[in-house]
Amino acid sequence: MKIAVTFENGEVFQHFGHTEHFKIYTVEDGVVTSSEVVDSNGVGHGSLAVLLKEQAVDVLICGGIGGGAQAALADQGIELCAGASGSADEAVEAYLKGKLVNTGANCNHHHSGEHDCGNEGNHDCHGGCGHKGKNVGKKCRTHYRGTFNDGTQFDSSYDRGEPLEFICGAGMMIRGFDAAVADMNVGETKQVHLMPEEAYGEKDPQAIFTVEIAQVPGSEQLSVGQQVYLQGMDGRPVPVRVDAKDEKTITFDANHEMAGKELNFTIELVEVLDA
């Protein structure tokens, strides 16, 4: 078993999408037998999940992480434990003892593509979207600005001063963003309006559910609006928001926060590289 931790100066680095190093621990029979620090090589948010898979990582421990990165990790079959802080070594020991709690810490971004910590976002077309275009299959670097129909900005790579990097057509991005970039030329700027089905999909009423507080250990401490993780039937962490709560029950919403919304993007293609 291998456990990776976002790593900086012995501590758990707090922003998954910007981590420069992972400390990877090899575990046998519940005991750490070796560890090494691996450079992230400056790859984009979505590509970090692929990097960890190539290192045969089974579990990622990190601080803040966005929805897109979560989806990318799930696609690679990597278990996530977010919201950790402090000593990386101690975080791993706590995990092995079953004492490390996934608090669902998220970055403040809602990036279009490698959403939520790069809008490495919620991808509705994993494993390839069937897009056609000269940039499909290539690593693209784009700047973008995302707004709602009322003009309110929800995300901008320009504000962060760093282009978003992803492989076009690989399912790292929401469908409409991927399609927009597929045939762009370097230096070109494009404006697109995406309906929900091209972005994060419509809201699914069945993804909103109510359970008794007693059935979810720790839920008595949660408050409305808080995001946490529940374990899905396949054992993977599922991000949900607390939608409502009373003395006996708590209601969770597993829809992406952008579900049902029309989105507008100004996209500038900065660079195209072979993947």
PyMOL commands that set and color helices and strands:
alter all, ss='L'
color gray80, all
select helices_A, chain A and resi 16-18+45-54+67-75+88-96+157-160+175-181+196-198+205-207+213-215+219-221
alter helices_A, ss='H'
color red, helices_A
select strands_A, chain A and resi 2-8+11-12+21-28+31-39+59-61+79-81+138-147+153-156+164-167+189-194+208-212+227-231+237-245+249-253+263-274
alter strands_A, ss='S'
color yellow, strands_A
deselect
rebuild
show_as cartoon
